[in-house]
Amino acid sequence: MAEISKTALRTLTIMEILNDAEKSLSLEELTQLVGANKTSVFRSLKTLEEKGFVAQNSETNKYYITLKLVTMANKIISRLDFRSIAKPHMRDIAKESGLSIHLSIQEGTDSVIIDKVDYKEKIKISFALGRRSPIYCTASGKSLLAFLPPEKTRAILDKIEWKQYTPTTITSQVEMLAELQTIRQAEYSVDREEHNPGIMCVAAPIRNHQGEVKAALSLTGFAEKLNAIGIEALSKLVKEKTHQISLEMGHQD
């Protein structure tokens, strides 16, 4: 810890606070939240402003985070090879199922959407790129969790702040461990309206050449439509596609 730069740590903390805030913040507010002296916080803010990560409202003098991080994140996402491999399969499955398709990765206790294909319907379910959702109440998140090494799964579960989004949300580690065991046996996962009322998803994992789960592919739509098609049929479809993607990434069964 002694080797960690206090200045760098303070600057990154400011970025995190501004990113999580729902409004612009004044220097005084940031000083209080960071827990450092006003002069040090001001210097970090000016550094961030100089590099384009933070801007200041000329009327209120309050600070807000810019879209530069989004630009950087998009460059990182574009370098993830499995996006280009998965894309044609995502288009195929969207056409075949009539549902929106999302490609997600695990980041901390969230699943993050990094690519998507929308089926061309007037009324559809589509989530934005970069959307973060709690890993424990989404189909993609549960597929990502289920196939991690047990110690990593436990470490993530220990950090989760369980929240009941809907009547079907799983809200305990014991229940989630049982759910993950079922997912491992079935090799697919289902979001039974656990995060958003009326919306269901079916997902399966994508593996790299070493057999590690690096992403998950999910089919998303209104619960009524998914139930009409049938979870068994949809699970078979998504498993076939993720298997093909995994093979193209070099994974051998």
N, C-alpha and C positions, 0 to 999 in steps of 0.2 A: 504493500500500500504506500510505503514511503516514496517509491519511485514514480507513483502516479502524479502527473502534473495537475496541481490544484486549479490552475487557470483553465486547462483543457476540460477538466471535469466540470467546472462551473459553467463553462460555455455550452457544453453538451446538455447540462441540466436545464439551462435557459431554453434551449431549443425544444427539449421534451415538454417543458411547462407550456411554452407557447403553442406547441403542436396539440396538446391535450386541452388547452383552454378553448372555451366556446366564444370568447370575445378577445379584443385587444387588451393589453395590460400596460399599466403605467410603470415607470421606473420604480416607484415606491412599492407597488404591488409585487413586482418581480423580486425586489430586494428582500421583501418579507418571505416570499415563497422559496427563494433560493437559500436564504439563511446566511447571506454574506453581506459585507458592507456595501454601501451605495456606490462608492467609487469603483470598486472591483466589478460590480454588476454592470455599471455604465460602460466600462472598458470592454467587457465581453460583448455587450450589445453593439457597440460601435464596430467591433471586429466582424460580427455576424452581418451587420448592415453593409460593411465594406465589401464582403464576399457575396452579398446578394441573398443571404438566407433569411434575413429579417428586414422589415421596413417599418418606418415610423409615420403615423398619420400626422400630417402637417397641422391639422386643426385641433386634434385632441392631445397630440404628443405621445400617444400610446403606441406600443409596439405589437406587431403581428408577424407571423411566419409567412414566407412567400411560397411560391410554387416551385422553387428551385429544387427542393427535395423530391418533388414529383418527377421532375425531369431526370434527376439522377436515378430514381427508382425505376423509371421506364427503361433506362439504358441497361440497368442490371437485369431487369426482366427479359429484355430482348436478347440477352446472352444465354438465357436458359434454353438449352438445346431441345428439351422435350416439348417446348411450345410449338416449334415448327414440325416436329414429328407428330404431335397430337392433333394439330389443326385439321388436316383432312379427315381424320377419323371423327372429330367433333362435328364437322359439317355433315358427314354421313349419318351419324346417330341423331342429329337434330332433325334431319329430313325424314329419317325412318320413324322416329318417335313422336315428332310434332311438339317437342319440348325444348326449352332452353338448356344449353349445356355450359357448365362452368368448370374450369381447370383451377385447382387450388393447391397451395402449399402451406406447410405448417410454419408459423413464426411465433415463438413463445407459446402463449396459451390461446392463440387465435389461429383460424384458418383464413388465408388471404387469397382472394380471387386474382389470378394473373392472366387469365384469358377467358374468352367466352364466345359462344355462337348462339345467336337468337333465331328461333324458328319464326318464319314470317307469318305471324297472326296479328290481328288487331288487338286482341287481348292476350298478353303473355306475361310471364314472370321473368324479369331480367334484372340482375344485380350488377352494379358498376364495377369496373376494373379497380383493383386495390381495396375493394370492400373487405373489412375485417369482421369476422364473426367469432363468438366464443367457440372453441374447438369441441366442447362437449355436447353442443346441441345442434350440430349440423351434420349431415351425412358425410360430407367431405372430411370434416374435422374428425369424426369418429373413425373413418377409414385410415386417416393418417395416424391417429393415436394407436389403433389396434395392432399395427404391424411394426411399431417401434420396439427396440429392445426393452424388456420389462422395466429395467431401472430408469430408462428415459421416460417411459410412460408414467411411472410413479412420480418422478420428479415434476412432470408437467401437472399431473393431477393434484399434487401437493400445493401448487401455486394458484389453483383455480379458486375464484371467489364465486361460489355456486349461487345462481340466481334463477328464479322460476319465471320464465318468460311466458309460458303457456301451461295449461293443466297437464300436458304430457312431458314437460321438460324433466330430464333426469337431474336430480339435485344433490346427489351424494356420491362419494367415491366408491362405496360398496356397490351401489347399483350400476355405476359406470363400469367397474371392473367386470361385472357379470355381463353387461352389454357388449363389452369389447371381446370377451371370450366367445360370445355368440357370433360376432362379426368375423372373428378369425376362422371359425368353423365354416361359416357360410361364404366368406370371401367377398362380402359386400355389406353395405350399411344402409340404413333407412332413417331419414329425418321424418318422424311422424308428427308433423306440425309442432316440433319442439322449440323452434325459435320464432317462427311467424305463424300466427293462426291462419288456417286455410291453405298453407303451402307445404308441400311435401317434396322430398328429394330422395333419390337412390344413387349411391356412389360406390366406387370400387377403387382400389389403389393402383398406382403406376410405379413399376420398379425399374431401377437402373441396371447396368450390366453386372453389378455386384449383388443384385437381389434386394437392394435397399429401397424402401418405399420413399419416393421423392415428391410425389404429387398424388392428387386424387381427382377423378373425373366424376361429375355428378349430373344427373338429369333432374331438372327442376320444373315444377308446375303446380297448378291448383290440385288440391287433394282429391277432389271429385274426378278429375281427369286421370290422375295416376292410378286411382283405385279402379277406374273403369278399364284402363289398359291392363292392369294387373301387376302387382309388385314382382311376382315370379318372372313374368315375361320381361319386365324392365331390368331386373337384376341380371338376367341371362344376357341381355343386350349389352349392358354396361360392362359386364365381366368379359365378354368377347372382345370389346373394343379396347379395354385397358390391357388385356392380354396381348393383343396385337401391337399396341404401342410399346409395351414392355419388351416384346421380342425385337422390335425395331431399335430399341435403345440398347440392345445387346444382352438382355436378360435371358438366360436359358433355364428352363424348368428342370 
